[in-house]
Amino acid sequence: MFEVLPARSVRSDVFELAGSPGMVLGCAAGDMLRVADDGQFEVVEQGDNWCIQTAGLGHFSPESFAALRESTVLLSGMAEAPADLRFIVVTVSRRIGLPAIERVMDTWAAGIDGVEWWFGNGDHSASAD
């Protein structure tokens, strides 16, 4: 399994991510990554965004995805998902306070059985039971 992310080449081995990953931890849109030939990467400069990843017991419904997209707009962020909605990734500026992000994510997750969410590029984590 692999994930393709939009990125801009900065130097031969450094790229600026234009999207946050849904399946990889440690980076977000706006980060500068040094990527090795084997696909391994390191963040050489952290950008301004949180990457918030979500997963559930199955695929998300179009309605739950739409609800999260609407909620993240209130945070000046965005929610994205693959066409099959097997996960959702949210990108929000680090300038938005963690309590506001946690409130939005917890409120959204409370209505969905088995959903979990976490910060994919930080040491903060949370989940909904």
DAPEPE-V553026 format. One record per backbone hydrogen bond with DSSP energy under -1.0 kcal/mol. NH is the residue of the N-H (numbers start at 1). CO is the residue of the C=O. If there is no record, write none. Layout:
nh	co
NH	CO
NH	CO
//
This chain:
nh	co
8	16
10	14
11	14
15	33
16	8
17	31
18	6
26	120
30	17
31	28
32	45
33	15
34	42
35	13
36	40
39	36
42	34
44	32
45	32
50	92
52	90
53	118
54	88
55	116
60	85
65	61
66	62
67	63
68	64
69	65
70	66
71	67
72	68
73	69
76	73
77	72
78	91
80	89
85	82
89	80
90	52
91	78
92	50
94	48
96	93
101	97
102	98
103	99
104	100
105	101
106	102
107	103
108	104
109	105
110	106
111	108
112	109
115	112
116	55
118	53
119	124
120	51
//
